[in-house]
């Protein structure tokens, strides 16, 4: 913090690239100089693998760090009440709590740490991914990886999540930490017709192709570099 009084990085860096509009706006709110020397560019993933089948009535999935700030306790409470067919993959400080919930509720399955092809198969077979974060997320890879397979997302309305989870287009949003609101979002997902679900799935895949492909990311990044060099 004190370093900025000797060498202010905003003065010495030509351009800042943020992975979400949310993050960029927060920096501008703190220091308006960012508004003229910054861009946002989403993370990217491999979107070559296509989801070949659409399953509306399969399981819901949470994958990632098993911690309170990820909203896992809120999700577990809702899953128990709704008897939601929920799979959880990951590791973290709440692992023991997840294991207890899985042991006491037959609708909850704990799959442990997953990665690579094993994780990809679990994502591809899910109906919805749930991202119930209770802290600021910039551009969560859970959403990006899910969209690459055409899997819609139920996400908390916090941080950068509302930028990429488009209500009734690629999934559903709910108020972070609000169990009732999460319940309504899940029930909305459950009531979808096959055609409605297929439309969400297609929209998610198309959103990934437009915003998260490695080729598109490279092109956008080169355009930013070219603009900075031209102005420099």
BANUFI-839627 format. One record per residue (C-alpha): residue number from 1; x, y, z. Coordinates in nm, 3 decimals, m for minus. Example, Ala and Ser with C-alpha at 12.3 -4.5 7.8 and 13.67 -1.06 7.14 Angstrom:
BEGIN
{1; {1.230; m0.450; 0.780}}
{2; {1.367; m0.106; 0.714}}
This chain:
BEGIN
{1; {0.000; 0.000; 0.000}}
{2; {0.281; 0.242; 0.094}}
{3; {0.474; 0.164; m0.227}}
{4; {0.230; 0.372; m0.438}}
{5; {0.350; 0.688; m0.263}}
{6; {0.699; 0.630; m0.406}}
{7; {0.622; 0.461; m0.740}}
{8; {0.259; 0.462; m0.844}}
{9; {0.206; 0.161; m1.078}}
{10; {m0.087; 0.331; m1.253}}
{11; {0.156; 0.593; m1.383}}
{12; {0.412; 0.340; m1.503}}
{13; {0.193; 0.071; m1.660}}
{14; {0.054; 0.147; m2.005}}
{15; {m0.254; m0.073; m1.991}}
{16; {m0.437; m0.302; m1.750}}
{17; {m0.638; m0.606; m1.860}}
{18; {m0.909; m0.729; m1.624}}
{19; {m1.088; m1.063; m1.658}}
{20; {m1.431; m0.912; m1.590}}
{21; {m1.618; m0.586; m1.631}}
{22; {m1.690; m0.608; m1.259}}
{23; {m1.321; m0.604; m1.168}}
{24; {m1.249; m0.318; m1.409}}
{25; {m1.538; m0.111; m1.272}}
{26; {m1.419; m0.166; m0.916}}
{27; {m1.074; m0.036; m1.004}}
{28; {m1.220; 0.265; m1.182}}
{29; {m1.436; 0.332; m0.877}}
{30; {m1.117; 0.338; m0.669}}
{31; {m0.910; 0.537; m0.919}}
{32; {m1.064; 0.693; m1.231}}
{33; {m0.731; 0.679; m1.416}}
{34; {m0.807; 0.314; m1.494}}
{35; {m1.097; 0.424; m1.716}}
{36; {m0.864; 0.543; m1.993}}
{37; {m0.599; 0.273; m1.971}}
{38; {m0.775; m0.058; m1.918}}
{39; {m0.983; m0.327; m2.089}}
{40; {m1.164; m0.640; m1.985}}
{41; {m1.095; m0.976; m2.147}}
{42; {m1.255; m1.296; m2.023}}
{43; {m1.063; m1.613; m1.948}}
{44; {m1.069; m1.878; m2.218}}
{45; {m1.101; m2.254; m2.245}}
{46; {m1.111; m2.529; m2.507}}
{47; {m1.455; m2.519; m2.669}}
{48; {m1.385; m2.780; m2.936}}
{49; {m1.554; m3.060; m2.745}}
{50; {m1.926; m3.051; m2.806}}
{51; {m2.202; m3.186; m2.586}}
{52; {m2.375; m3.440; m2.807}}
{53; {m2.683; m3.505; m2.595}}
{54; {m2.906; m3.284; m2.386}}
{55; {m3.038; m3.425; m2.057}}
{56; {m3.290; m3.210; m1.871}}
{57; {m3.354; m3.441; m1.578}}
{58; {m3.005; m3.549; m1.481}}
{59; {m2.816; m3.432; m1.171}}
{60; {m2.714; m3.082; m1.060}}
{61; {m2.341; m3.034; m1.002}}
{62; {m2.115; m2.822; m0.783}}
{63; {m1.744; m2.848; m0.855}}
{64; {m1.454; m2.652; m0.715}}
{65; {m1.318; m2.554; m0.375}}
{66; {m1.527; m2.684; m0.088}}
{67; {m1.537; m2.372; 0.126}}
{68; {m1.788; m2.144; 0.292}}
{69; {m1.718; m1.844; 0.069}}
{70; {m1.816; m2.056; m0.232}}
{71; {m2.167; m2.080; m0.087}}
{72; {m2.148; m2.453; m0.028}}
{73; {m2.332; m2.451; 0.306}}
{74; {m2.619; m2.255; 0.151}}
{75; {m2.634; m2.504; m0.135}}
{76; {m2.629; m2.805; 0.099}}
{77; {m2.917; m2.665; 0.304}}
{78; {m3.126; m2.612; m0.008}}
{79; {m3.036; m2.951; m0.153}}
{80; {m3.149; m3.124; 0.165}}
{81; {m3.482; m2.942; 0.172}}
{82; {m3.555; m3.004; m0.197}}
{83; {m3.410; m3.357; m0.204}}
{84; {m3.211; m3.228; m0.498}}
{85; {m3.012; m3.479; m0.697}}
{86; {m2.678; m3.309; m0.634}}
{87; {m2.324; m3.423; m0.702}}
{88; {m2.029; m3.240; m0.544}}
{89; {m1.672; m3.264; m0.671}}
{90; {m1.373; m3.097; m0.513}}
{91; {m1.167; m3.062; m0.201}}
{92; {m1.131; m2.803; 0.073}}
{93; {m1.204; m2.718; 0.437}}
{94; {m1.571; m2.823; 0.417}}
{95; {m1.495; m3.170; 0.286}}
{96; {m1.595; m3.340; 0.615}}
{97; {m1.928; m3.151; 0.614}}
{98; {m1.996; m3.258; 0.256}}
{99; {m1.918; m3.619; 0.341}}
{100; {m2.159; m3.607; 0.638}}
{101; {m2.432; m3.457; 0.421}}
{102; {m2.380; m3.725; 0.157}}
{103; {m2.393; m3.999; 0.421}}
{104; {m2.721; m3.868; 0.565}}
{105; {m2.893; m3.769; 0.238}}
{106; {m2.914; m4.021; m0.042}}
{107; {m2.979; m3.744; m0.296}}
{108; {m2.633; m3.591; m0.232}}
{109; {m2.323; m3.762; m0.371}}
{110; {m1.968; m3.659; m0.287}}
{111; {m1.728; m3.747; m0.567}}
{112; {m1.404; m3.618; m0.413}}
{113; {m1.137; m3.438; m0.608}}
{114; {m1.177; m3.470; m0.986}}
{115; {m0.970; m3.338; m1.274}}
{116; {m0.895; m3.385; m1.642}}
{117; {m1.114; m3.622; m1.842}}
{118; {m1.287; m3.753; m1.529}}
{119; {m1.407; m3.405; m1.437}}
{120; {m1.504; m3.332; m1.798}}
{121; {m1.729; m3.639; m1.806}}
{122; {m1.899; m3.534; m1.482}}
{123; {m1.964; m3.185; m1.618}}
{124; {m2.092; m3.315; m1.952}}
{125; {m2.344; m3.542; m1.783}}
{126; {m2.490; m3.273; m1.553}}
{127; {m2.813; m3.089; m1.624}}
{128; {m2.707; m2.770; m1.447}}
{129; {m2.396; m2.642; m1.275}}
{130; {m2.459; m2.443; m0.957}}
{131; {m2.220; m2.159; m0.866}}
{132; {m2.353; m2.026; m0.531}}
{133; {m2.060; m1.797; m0.443}}
{134; {m2.082; m1.565; m0.145}}
{135; {m1.775; m1.360; m0.225}}
{136; {m1.668; m1.162; m0.529}}
{137; {m1.591; m1.383; m0.829}}
{138; {m1.427; m1.226; m1.132}}
{139; {m1.469; m1.469; m1.420}}
{140; {m1.518; m1.814; m1.265}}
{141; {m1.377; m2.101; m1.468}}
{142; {m1.663; m2.322; m1.347}}
{143; {m1.903; m2.122; m1.565}}
{144; {m1.665; m2.107; m1.859}}
{145; {m1.594; m2.481; m1.857}}
{146; {m1.963; m2.563; m1.819}}
{147; {m2.068; m2.347; m2.114}}
{148; {m1.802; m2.513; m2.331}}
{149; {m2.010; m2.831; m2.302}}
{150; {m2.344; m2.656; m2.337}}
{151; {m2.436; m2.694; m1.970}}
{152; {m2.644; m2.403; m1.832}}
{153; {m2.561; m2.250; m1.494}}
{154; {m2.748; m2.139; m1.184}}
{155; {m2.529; m1.863; m1.041}}
{156; {m2.526; m1.620; m0.751}}
{157; {m2.583; m1.256; m0.841}}
{158; {m2.245; m1.135; m0.715}}
{159; {m1.916; m1.013; m0.862}}
{160; {m1.864; m1.099; m1.227}}
{161; {m2.112; m1.388; m1.237}}
{162; {m2.411; m1.182; m1.366}}
{163; {m2.202; m1.078; m1.667}}
{164; {m2.184; m1.434; m1.796}}
{165; {m2.495; m1.603; m1.654}}
{166; {m2.774; m1.445; m1.854}}
{167; {m3.117; m1.487; m1.693}}
{168; {m3.342; m1.718; m1.895}}
{169; {m3.079; m1.734; m2.170}}
{170; {m2.785; m1.935; m2.039}}
{171; {m2.920; m2.013; m1.693}}
{172; {m3.067; m1.849; m1.385}}
{173; {m2.947; m1.603; m1.121}}
{174; {m3.031; m1.578; m0.752}}
{175; {m2.943; m1.347; m0.465}}
{176; {m2.620; m1.461; m0.302}}
{177; {m2.667; m1.622; 0.044}}
{178; {m3.045; m1.632; m0.005}}
{179; {m3.171; m1.989; 0.032}}
{180; {m3.525; m1.900; m0.073}}
{181; {m3.403; m1.733; m0.391}}
{182; {m3.175; m2.027; m0.472}}
{183; {m3.469; m2.260; m0.414}}
{184; {m3.681; m2.065; m0.663}}
{185; {m3.401; m2.075; m0.924}}
{186; {m3.364; m2.451; m0.886}}
{187; {m3.739; m2.505; m0.906}}
{188; {m3.748; m2.292; m1.220}}
{189; {m3.480; m2.516; m1.369}}
{190; {m3.672; m2.829; m1.275}}
{191; {m3.990; m2.704; m1.444}}
{192; {m3.828; m2.646; m1.781}}
{193; {m3.964; m2.836; m2.078}}
{194; {m3.720; m3.034; m2.289}}
{195; {m3.737; m2.765; m2.559}}
{196; {m3.675; m2.485; m2.308}}
{197; {m3.379; m2.669; m2.159}}
{198; {m3.236; m2.742; m2.503}}
{199; {m3.253; m2.372; m2.582}}
{200; {m3.059; m2.282; m2.265}}
{201; {m2.800; m2.545; m2.351}}
{202; {m2.755; m2.413; m2.704}}
{203; {m2.730; m2.054; m2.578}}
{204; {m2.464; m2.154; m2.326}}
{205; {m2.256; m2.323; m2.594}}
{206; {m2.289; m2.025; m2.830}}
{207; {m2.196; m1.785; m2.549}}
{208; {m1.877; m1.987; m2.493}}
{209; {m1.792; m1.981; m2.861}}
{210; {m1.833; m1.603; m2.875}}
{211; {m1.662; m1.513; m2.549}}
{212; {m1.436; m1.794; m2.425}}
{213; {m1.266; m1.955; m2.725}}
{214; {m0.885; m1.954; m2.731}}
{215; {m0.882; m1.815; m3.086}}
{216; {m1.113; m1.529; m2.999}}
{217; {m0.914; m1.457; m2.684}}
{218; {m0.588; m1.440; m2.879}}
{219; {m0.737; m1.207; m3.139}}
{220; {m0.880; m0.973; m2.876}}
{221; {m0.552; m0.976; m2.683}}
{222; {m0.352; m0.887; m2.996}}
{223; {m0.593; m0.601; m3.068}}
{224; {m0.534; m0.463; m2.719}}
{225; {m0.156; m0.490; m2.759}}
{226; {m0.170; m0.323; m3.103}}
{227; {m0.377; m0.036; m2.969}}
{228; {m0.141; 0.020; m2.676}}
{229; {0.165; 0.013; m2.903}}
{230; {0.000; 0.251; m3.150}}
{231; {m0.082; 0.498; m2.873}}
{232; {0.257; 0.456; m2.707}}
